[in-house]
Amino acid sequence: MGKDFFLKNVKIKLFPGGKMPVYKTAGAACADCFCNIAADEIKIPPHSGCLVPLGFAIEIPEGYEVVIEPRSSFAHKKNGLVVHGEIDCDYRGQLFANVFNLDSINELKIEKHERICQIKLQPVYRMEFEQVEELSETVRGEGGFGSTGK
């Protein structure tokens, strides 16, 4: 993958103990993020959640957003879920992962500097809204929530 593929000079501010996000392979679409907790580990009770600091803030260029995505291995190996999140280009605070423990019995243990989520940069397209009385007809119409079958 050539250097022209990268949006250059995206600024990252690390908080004490924070680590830079990292692309782990040449073809990775997302950069892995590390939790930045003060203790050696945190424990999330069954069916509970918490915000886990990622240890950095990012200056997202105008016209883009950063998306927080779950890591498949975190869900598969630990039964933890990181909720998809959108970071706007004008936000300058620390990023957090919204983590839930899906296990009904065991605590979810997250170790200091463990990779728990990933971030992806993507363009943003804003809409200009026009209020109308009716929308165009389609075959599907108002069918939703499984209306097309299994």
Summary of the structure (lengths in Angstrom):
residues: 150
radius of gyration: 19.1
end to end distance: 39.0
largest distance: 57.6
contacts: 350
relative contact order: 0.24
helix: 7%
strand: 36%
